Amino acid sequence: MAAVTSLVWVTAGDLERSSQVWGVAGALAGVGALVVGLLQLRVSAAAAAVSVPSVRADGGAIAAGGNVRNAQARDTSPSAGGAPAPGAGPGISATGGAIAAGGDVDGSTAQRGV
């Protein structure tokens, strides 16, 4: 608050020096905005790097990290029996004509067999 009061006092009291004072104040505000912008970019990049899921699909399956709309998955290969092999790690995985998504699945069908 004191800085604003000082700027107003210099503007009203000394018109000759007020343009210089306001120029310095504008430069400081610009540097401050640049620092805030760079910090925001750094935080956004770190958040984006963390939120990427692993996605795996095989055997006529559909897997997506986001939403799936109106997809049709069908596996007509002969059944090997038993449970499908687990995925490579945590994330989104689909096998044997299935549909898996990290978001919504709307209007989609999945079939296994003929």
N, C-alpha and C positions, 0 to 999 in steps of 0.2 A: 504494500500500500504506500510505503514511503517513496518508492521509486516513481509511482504514478503522480504523487503529490509534487515531487521534485520536478518532473517533466512539465506539469501544468504550471508551476511557479516560474520555471525558466522561460516557457513559451509566453506567458503573460508579462514577465518582467523584462526580458531582453530578447527582442524580436530578431536581432542580428545573430545571436548565438543559438537561437532555438532551432534553426534548420540543421545545424551541426549536431545538436543534442538528439533531435529526432532521427537523424541519419544513423547515429551510433545505436540508438535504441532499436531501430529497424534491423540493423545488421545483427545485433545480439538475438533478436527474436527469430531471425532467419536461421542462425546457427543452432538455436535451441530446437526449432522445428526439424532441421536436418538430423540432429541427434535422435530425436523421438522417432522419426521415420526409419532410420537405420536400425534402431532397436526393435521396432515392429516387424521389419523384414526378417530379422534374425529369429525372432520368436515364431513367426509364421513358417519359416523354413524348417525349424526344429519340429514343429507340430505335424507338418506334412510328412516328414520322414518317418515318423512313428506310426502313422495310421494306415500303412499299406499292408493289406492282408495277403497271405499266400493263397493262390487259387490253383486247384488241380481237378481235371476232369478226364475220364476215359470211358471206353465202352458205350458210346452213344449217349453220354451224359452231357449236361450243361452246368457249368459253374461260373459264377460272376461275383466280383467284389462288391457290386452295387445292386440295383434293382433289375429284375428280369420280367419282361412283359411279353405275353403271347408267344412263348417259346414251346416247341414240341421236341421232346427227347424220346428216342426209341432205340432200344438195344435188341436186335434180332439174332445175336450170336447164340450158339448153343450154350446152355447153362452149365457152368463148371461145378456148381453146387458149393455149399458152404458160404461163409461170409466173405465179402470183398476184402482185399488187402487194405490195411490202414494207410492213410496218406503219409507224406513225408514229414509232417509235423503239424503244429497248430495252424489253423486257417480254414479255408473253405474247400471242401472236397466232395466230388460226386462220381459215382461209378454205376455201370449197368443200367443206363436209361433213366437215371435220376436227374433231378434239378436241385442245385444248391445255390444259395445267394446270400450275400452279406446284408442285403436289404429286403425289399418286398418282392414276392413272387405273385404276379397277377395274370390270370387268363392263360395259364400254362398247363400242358399235359405231359406226363411221363409214362412210358410203357416199357415193360421188359418181356421179351418173348415175341412170338409171332402174332 
